[in-house]
């Protein structure tokens, strides 16, 4: 299931624009995978042993995602503006994986290394600001994007926990100019 919502408002001041967006998504995936593999070991050209793998893997994934953003463009004059945006997003996945190995005629031996239950999530807070201006045949944009990202994985069945935080900064400058009647020069 999915819900999208978008609102955009132009004010009376020419060039001023505000926007709000919201997205929610929920999905469930179930699948079964069969794995069959044989490895033969040789010494001096003679077969000394082999390993045979015959597995069935059942996987269930429950995924949820939400994203919300706010944006604003404020004109400074007829050729320049400031822009601002903030985006929050979070995705979460509950995963249950069970791998059964064939012993004899039945798939009844649980492979604990390849089985488990996990809660995986990612949360992002992103803020961006920019300045745009244009001249007769040229334009320039300065922007800075900052993002704080948290990634987390909890192994419910194993008791393991992995939690990482990242701070990313993305500065940019873009310059564009028209050259002649049909050429453009763009420098990023």
LINFEN-V42095 format. One record per backbone hydrogen bond with DSSP energy under -0.5 kcal/mol. CO is the residue of the C=O (numbers start at 1). NH is the residue of the N-H. Records with the same first field share a line. If there is no record, write none. Layout:
CO=NH ; NH
This chain:
1=26
3=24
5=22
7=20
9=11 ; 18
12=14
13=16
16=11
17=73
18=9
19=71
20=7
21=69
22=5
23=67
24=3
25=65
27=63
29=61
31=59
33=57
35=55
37=53
39=51
41=48 ; 49
43=46
46=43
49=41
51=39
53=37
54=102
55=35
56=58 ; 100
57=33
58=98
59=31
60=96
61=29 ; 63
62=94
63=27
64=92
65=25
66=90
67=23
68=88
69=21
70=86
71=19
72=84
73=17 ; 75
74=82
77=80
79=134
80=76 ; 77
81=132
82=74
83=130
84=72
85=128
86=70
87=126
88=68
89=124
90=66
91=122
92=64
93=95 ; 120
94=62
95=118
96=60
97=116
98=58 ; 100
99=111
100=56
101=103 ; 108 ; 109
103=106
106=103 ; 108
108=110
109=101
110=112
112=115
116=97
117=156 ; 157
118=95 ; 120
119=154
120=93
121=152
122=91
123=150
124=89
125=148
126=87
127=146
128=85
129=144
130=83
131=142
132=81
133=140
137=178
138=135
139=176
140=133
141=174
142=131
143=172
144=129
145=170
146=127
147=149 ; 168
148=125
149=166
150=123
151=164
152=121
153=155 ; 162
154=119 ; 156
155=159 ; 160
160=155
162=153
164=151
166=149
168=147
170=145
172=143
174=141
175=187
176=139
177=185
178=180
179=183
183=179
185=177
187=175
188=173
